[in-house]
Amino acid sequence: MHRTTLRAPGPPRLERLPTGHSVWLVTRHADVRQVLTDPRIGRASLLAPDAPPLPEVAIAREDPEALIHLDGAEHRRLRQTAQRSFTPRAIARWRPWVASVVEELLDDMARRQPPADLVTGYARPLPALVISRLMGLEGQDHADMYRWSGMAFSYGTSTPDEARDALVAFHSFLARLFAARRRHPGDDLISGLIAAADESPDVSESQLISLARTLVVAGLETTQSALGNGLLYLLDEAPEAWRRLAEQDEDKAAPLVENMLRFVPRADVVAGAGLQRRATAEVEIGGVTVAAGDVLVADVMAAGTDPEVYPPDLRASADGLFSLLPAPSLAFGAGPHHCMGAWLARLTMQLALHRLAHRWPGLSLAGPVEDVEWRRGGLTRSPLRLEVTW
């Protein structure tokens, strides 16, 4: 299978889960945005005793202290602990770090003869190296981090015991790292989290470690998948855009990345797939009345193709791919739970795509696209390998 298809945007509708329970599937841009921003709809009540069982990824199922489970004042307090480390200004300060990681990986590729695998040599190690550099972990083996993150975002492919063991091991690793940074603080993300938490005594050490763990695994999973799928899309379906990217200035990669984030699929379309929320009061969405206690699933990828917001011809040509979006993308969510790492993910993708295209404007797939194997069983779906030549 080459690539999964997207749901077509439409009115909210009931969808039955494998558990037998029904959820409201929301796919239009305006409706998805309302689900993610309306204060009558949140995440915390998904853990209430009367909530229906949902097909959640392991980190959501096994980590009740995770930021994604909190709403209201508790959520704001914990989020603010990390927020100042992920502002656009803070990310701009990290730009040279990210660029240096990109260049190191490209230099490694240049020393080898083609063909090369863009997944194992580029898309997969890049976010891990970036996060490691931001956390002050350069030179360490990333095998454990990959394994823990894979377990944390597994979607039914690992047993609860396996997922729990991975999360416990990751927690222990981070606890030791936090202890070391308290003794010897530095100019890194963990030291910044500790300094911010010390100003907010209501944040426990366990919550702080859970926050760091969520930031790491989310950054690894989503950036790797978005970059792998984006590279396949450009090399297979938009070679003209790839050649144009090689000729453009670096800042011109920004709208290209934003366009691909909104419509290049990153997950299989399965029942219940999307950002899950629960109504705490009766609310009307897209002409449908949702009762208090009902569960909603916001499909941000379907919302990214809503013809009422994004004309279909925006993705039909290189001109469209490099054009500014007429409305903000919901690829990173919206509202209180908007992804804190969004600016870092965008920057990483922009530098990774532009510098690779600038280095090898003639890059092409080394074999038929039908031969691409896919990584499954996680929150996202992306190529396992992507052989290219130049």
N, C-alpha and C positions, 0 to 999 in steps of 0.2 A: 504494500500500500504506500503510495507516494506521500500523500499528505491528508490529514483529516480535513473534513469540511466544517464550515461554521453553521450554526443555527441561523435561520432567517429571522430578522427582527419582526416582532408582531406584538399584539396585545398580551398582557399577562395571562398565563394559562396554568392549569393544574397539571403536574407531572407526577406519576407514581414511581416511588423508589423501589429498589429490590426488597426493602424491608416491608413493603406493603403500605407505607405511609405516603401521603401526598404533600407536595410542596408547590408553592407558586413560582413558576419559572418566569423571569422578567428579562426581556431581551432588547427593548427599545432604549435609545440613549437617555431620553428624559426620564423614563421609568426607572432605569438602572441608577441614574444619578439620585433620584428621590429615595430609593431603597438605601443607598449608601450614606445619605446625608440627613434623612428625617430622624429627629430625636425620638420618635415613637417606635423606631426599628433599631435593634442593636444585636450585639453578639453574646453578652453575658447570659441572657435567658436561655441560650441554647444548652447550657449546662444545668438548667433547673430540673428537678426530679420529674416534672410532667412533660419535659421536652421529648419529642420522638427521637429514636436512634437514627443517626445520620452517618453516611459513609465519609468520615473525616480522615485526613491524613494523620499519621502517627503523632506528630508534635502537637496537634490540636487535641487529639484524643488523650494523650498521656501526660500533658503538661498543663494542669489547671491554672498555674500562675502565669502562663504566657500572656503577653500583651494583647493578643488577638481575642482573648476571652473577657477582657475588662471593658466596662463602659463608664461614662460619667466622670466624676471627680477622681476616682481611683485610676482610671485609664489616663486622664490628663496628667496626673502627678507622675506616673511612671514614664509616660511618653516624653514629657518635658525633660526628663533626666537625660535622654539621648538626643532630643530634637536639635539642640544647638550644634551637635557634631555633624548634622546632616543638612544644614542650610546650604543654599546655593553658594554663599560666600565661603563656607567651610570647604565645600567640595572643590571650589576653584583653587583653594590653597593646596589641595591634594592632587591637582592636575599633573604636576611634574612627576609625582610618584606613579600615577597610573600610566603616564606616557612612557616612563622608563621600563615598566614591566612589559608593555606592548612591544617596545623596541627590542628588549632582550629575547622575547619569544620569536620575533621576526628574524633576528640574527641567528637564532638556533635553526630556524627553517632554512635560511639562506646557506648554511653550512652543509646542508644535505642535498642529495640529488632527488629531483621529483620522480615519482609522485610522493606526496606527503598527505598525512591525515590531519585535516584542520580541526577535528574534534579533540583528539588526544594531544595534539601539538599546540593548540591555540585556544579554542573555545572553552575547553574544560579547565586547563590550568590557569587561564587568565583571571577569572574571578577569585580563585583560591589564592593566587599570588598577590592580588590587589588587597584582599581582606587581610592576608597574613602581614603584608607590609604596613597596613593601617593599624594592625594590632601589635606590631613589633615582633613578629614571629618569623622573620626572614631566615632562610637556611634550614627550616624544619621540614620534616617529611609530612606531606599532606594526605597520606593514605588514610590515616585515622579520621581526618576531617571529612574526606570524601565519604567514607563509610558511615560515619555518624550522621552526616547530612542526608545521605541516601535513605537511611532508616527513618530519620525524622520526617521526611516528606514521602515516605512510602504510602501507597494507596491500596492496601489490601494484599500486598505481596510479601509482607513480613508479619510474623505472629506478634501479638501484643507483648509477649515476653522478650522477643528480639528487639522490638522497638524500644521497650522500656529499658533494657540493658544498655542500648546505644545512647539513649538520652542520659542515663545515669553516668555512663563513662564520660560523655561530653561535659556534663555538669561538674564532675570531679576535676577534669582537665582545666576548665575555666576557673574553678574555685582556687586551684593552685596558681593560675595565672593572675587572678585578682590579688591574691596574697602577696605575690612577688611584686606587683605594681604598687601596692600600698607601701611596701618597704622601699622601693626604688621607682618612683613615678617618672614618666617620660612624656614625650610629645606623641602620644598614640591614643587610639580610640578607647582602650580599656582605662588608661589613666584619666582620660576625659570623663568617662562614665563615673568613675569613682569620685572625682572632684565634684561633679554635678550632684551625685547622690548624697554626698556629705552635706550639701546645702538643703537637702530635703530629708529630714530624719524619718519621714513616714515610709520611705522606700527601704525594704529589707534587703539583706545581702542575697537571699535566695531569689527575690524578684529581680535584682540587678543581674545575677548570673543568668537567669531565665531570659531576660531581655537581650543580653549579649548573644546567647545561643540562638535565639530567634533571628536576630540580625544576621548572624553568620550563615545559618542554613538557608534563609530566604535569599540572601545575596548570591550564594553558590548556585542554588537550584534555578532561580529565575533568569539570572544573567547568562548562565551557560546555555540554557534552553533557548532564550531569545536570540542569542548570538548564533548558535548552531542553525536554527531554523531560518534566521535572516540571511545567513551566508548561502544556504541551499536555495532560498527563494531568489536571491540576486543572481547567482551563477546559473541557475536553471531557467528561471522565468523572466528575469530582467537584466540580461547581459548589457544592454545599452546603458542602463542606470549604473551598472558597475564601472563601465568605461568612463562615464561622465563623472562619477565619484572620484576616480583617479585624477581627473583634471581640475577638480574644484578645490577651493580653499577648505581648510578643516572645518570651519564653522558651517559650511554648507551641508555637512553630514547630519546636522541636527534635525531638519525637517524630514530627511530620508528615514532616520531612525524612528521618529515619532510616527510617521505613516506606517512603517512596517510593524511597529508595536501594536497598532490598532487593528491590523487586518491579517497579519501572518499568524496562523494558528500555532498555539503552544501546548495544546492538550487535546486528547481524544474527547469527542462529544459523548458523554455518558450521562445517565440519569443522575441528577443531583450535582453535576459538575458546575462550579461557579462559586461566587462569594456568598456564603450562607449567612443569613440573618433571621431574626425572629421578631414579630410585631409584639409590642407590649401594650398596645391599645389598638382599637379599630382605626383603620386608615384606608383611604381610597388611593389607588395607584392605577393610572391609565384607564380609568373608568370602571375598575373592578374594586369591590369592597373586600378588604382583607381583615379577617377577624383577629382580635387579640389572641396570641398564642400560635398563630399560623407561622409556618416557616417559609421564607422566601429565598430563592437562589438567583443572584444577579449575574447574568452572563455578560461580562465586560467585552468579550471578543465579539459577540453578536452586536452589542451596542456600537462597536467600532465600525460596523458596516451599515448602520442605519441610513437609508437613502434620504431621510428627512434632514440629516445633518451633514453627511459626507457623500457628495455626488460620486456615483460609481466610477466616473472617468478619472478620478484622482489617482486610481491605481492602474490605469490603462496605459500609461506612458511614463517615460522618464521625467517629463515636465510635471506630471501629476505627483510623482513620488517626491520630487524636490520642492513641491509647493507647500506653503504654510497651511496648517489645518484650520478650517473655518470655526471649529469649536474644540475645546480641550479634550484630549484623549482620556479615556477612563481605564487605560491599560494598567495603571498602578492604583486603581480604586479612586475613592473620593471621600470627603468627610473626615470624621475623627480617626478612621482606621486607614487613611491614605498611607501608602507605603513610604516609610521614612527614607529608605534607600533609593528612592526613585531617581534623584539627581545623580547619585553615584552610578547607578545602572546606566542611565542615559550617557553620562560622560564616558564610561568604559566602552559602551557600544560604539559611540561616535569615534573615539580614538582607534578602537580596534578595526573598524570597517574602513575608515579613511586611510589609515597608515598601511593596511594590508593592500588596499587597492592602489595606493600611490607606489608601493614597492613592486607590485605585480599587476599592472593593469590588464595583462593578458591571461590572468588566472582562469582556469576552466576545470570543470569536473573531469576526472580521469576515467570515468566509466558511465554506463547508463544510469540515469536517475532511478530507474526501477530496481537497481541492485542495492540502493541505500537501505541499510538496516536501521531499525528504530529502537531507541531506549524507551521502555515502557515501565509501568508499575509505580510511577511517581506522580507528583502533582502535575508535572508537565511531560510533554513528549517531544523528543528531539533525536537527530541522527546519532547513532552509536559511533559511526565512522563517516568521514566525508573526504574521500580521496580526491586530491586535486593535482593538477600539473601546471607548468608555466614554461 
